[in-house]
């Protein structure tokens, strides 16, 4: 998976030059039947009375900001009050360009179209400056950052490797998969000694916590090899819930991937994080696991990364992980 930063090339400002914000849908067309009061109407105006003239109309609307055009993915609604502008900061469009959102002109178009939020407040003015070290910026719901100190690495853990960054018994561990590093990395989720697949290493504590906590509902996908044939109601039973010694467990989805005489490959998706939960679930239904691989965590996919190898996440993958846990 190689998600890319949201594109803004298809959105252009309306109405000529000067950096004026794009007109939203809140202003009724001249002479038409608007659903609400027209912009610029003052208390005491007589119904049906026409404006005094073009110059007067402009003065009446000088201090009124048109409603932003509806965003593609619906970023957070604007928050009343509060000022996100930091006179000592960097221009918002420059920050977005540096963060990989697009060219400077494309970023300007995204701002004026109402697709950008700073601290959950929609910003449509091009003169706004921000402090990236303390303010949070989203475009179409995806967070953008230029913090080079944050590290995000996906590892394909082989069988026989311990899911820790240090092992007192001197067994192969995750640190051996990435080599010596200056940063202190957390591993997101454990895999037992015999389970292979996707593990995320990062120094982003907030992201690591949310990805692992079951309240955020981040799904994990596993491929399990079991003895076949598989009974037809296995998926139904797993979705209904299986009682284990530490309480009931339900899966989010189940499907049969492949079946041959004496063999079956099944996919199990769940957001539980209990120890050996997939193995225990299938064993309780009479299908001891022969081989188990975690292939996906939320939007992050293992893909064709070979066992024992690692790679840095793309900016788009980081953004999608953050969006999945509400950062």
Protein Blocks (a to p, Z undefined) as FASTA:
>chain_A
ZZddddfklpccehiehhiacddfkbccehiacfbdcehiaehiaghiacfbjklmmmmm
mmpccdddddfkopadddeehifbdfklccfklmmmmnonacfklmmmmmmnopaceehi
acfbfkbccdfklpccdeehiacdfbfkbccddddddehiacbfbdfklpacfklmnopa
fbdcddehiadfklgcjddddfbfklmmmmmpmklopacdddddddddddfklmmmmmno
pcdfkbccddfbdcdfbdcehiacdddddfbfbehklmmmmmmnopacfbdcdfbghjbc
fkjadehiacdddfklmmmmmmmnoZZ
